[in-house]
Amino acid sequence: MAAMDDRLTAFGNQLIDSHIRLRELLADLRDGTYAGMVLRTHCLMFCSVLTAHHSAEDDAGFPVLARHYPDLAPVLSELSRDHRQIAEVLDRLKDAPAPGPGELDTLAALLETHLVYEEKKLVTALNRLSATAGEAAEVARAVTLAAPA
């Protein structure tokens, strides 16, 4: 298979763009604009987008990175553990009648730490990645935010 070296946007840059959007969505939840059911609806949408992103990383992107960069295995394991920890917080948010500021602050702190670490450890490798067409599709799915279902 031919390598996908001619992408217009490098995978690492796409990941950063997705993280910027996640930060914006979370900031919208925390700024006090939304209340009651509207806040809950926006929170559920954010949880859905973030869960889909982390699932795509764990199921598609990380395995490709592990094949191309075996030395990243400990980092990828740590990031997957972060995803599970973040999922636990998201589950609590989804079960709550309305997310409180403390819960959103906890999520924001945990997520920001995770995003910064992920960017620091993966962006260079993602931008250098020379992947087959199939691998490129998997990584593209992992670094792009999907619209909620």
N, C-alpha and C positions, 0 to 999 in steps of 0.2 A: 504494500500500500504506500501511497505517496505521503510524505510528511506535510503537515499543515504549517509551513513556515511563513506564509504570506498573509496572515491575518491582519486586518486593518487595526484592530485593537488587541493588544496583548492581554492574555488571561489575567495576569496580576493586576493590570489597570482596571479590567472589568470587575475584579473582586473589590477593589477600592471603591469604585463607583457604586457597587451594590451595598457596601458597608456605609457609604455616605447616605444612601437612601434609607437604610435601616435606622441610622442615627436620626435622620429627619423625621421619620415616622414615629420613633420613640419620643423625640422632643415634642412633637405635636400632642402626644398623649399626656405628657407631663406639664404642658404649659398652662393648663387650666381652661383652655378653650372649650373642651368637651365636658359634659356632666351627664349623670344618670345613664339612661339606655344608650345615648349617643356615644358616651365614653366607652361603655361596655362593647358596643358594636365595633368601634374603632380598635379597641384592645383585642377583640377576637380576630379581627382582620390582621392586625400586626402579628399576633401569635401564629396565625396560619401562614403568613409569608415567611416568618423567621423559621418556623418548623420545617417548611418545605425547603428552604435554603440549606439548613443544617442537614436534613435528610439527603439532599442531593450531594452535598460535600462528602458525607460519610459513605454513601452508596456508590457514587460515581467519580467524583473528583479525587478524593483521597486515594483510592486504589490505583488510579493512573499515576499520581505523584509517587506513590510507594514503589511502583514498578520502575519509574525513571530515576528516582532519587531515594534509594534504599536507606541512606543516612537520615532521611526525614522521618523514618518510622516512629521514633519516640515522640517527636513533635505531633505527628498525625494522631497517635494514640492519646496524647494529652488533649488535643483539640476535640477529639471524639468524646472524651470524658467531660470536657467543658459543655459539649452539646447536650449530654445527658443531664448535667447539673442545671443548665439553662432550661431544659425541657421540664424539669421538676418545678421550677419557678413559674413557667408558663402554665403548667397544669393547675397550680394554685390560683393563678390569675383567672383562668377560665372557669374555675369552680366558684370563685367569689361573686357575690351579687354585683359588685362594682369594685374595680381596682382602686385601692387607696394609694395616697402619695407615697407612703412607706414602701409598699410593694413595688411600685413603679421605680422608686429610687434604688431598691435592691436590684431589680432587673437591670436598670441602667448601669449601675456600677459593675455588675457581673459581666454584662454584655460588652461594655467599653473595654474592660481589661482583656476579654477574649478577642475582640476585634483587633485591638492594637497588637496583641501577641501574634495573631494569625497573619496580619499584614507584615509584621517584622520577619516572620519565619517563612512565609510562603510566596510573597509577591515576586521576589527575584527568581525563584525556581519556576513559578508559573509563567513569567515573562520569557524565560529561556527555553521553556518546554517545546520540544519538537515531537509532536504527537501524530499518530496516524489519524485518518479521518474519523474513525470510530471513537478513538480516545479523545479527539478534539471535541466531538459532540458531547461526550460525557463530561469533560471539564467545563465546556460552555454551559451545560445545564447546572453545574455546581456553582459557577461564579455569577450567574445571572439570576436576578430575583424574578420569581414567577408571580403572576397576578393570583390573588386568592381565588379559590374555587367557588 
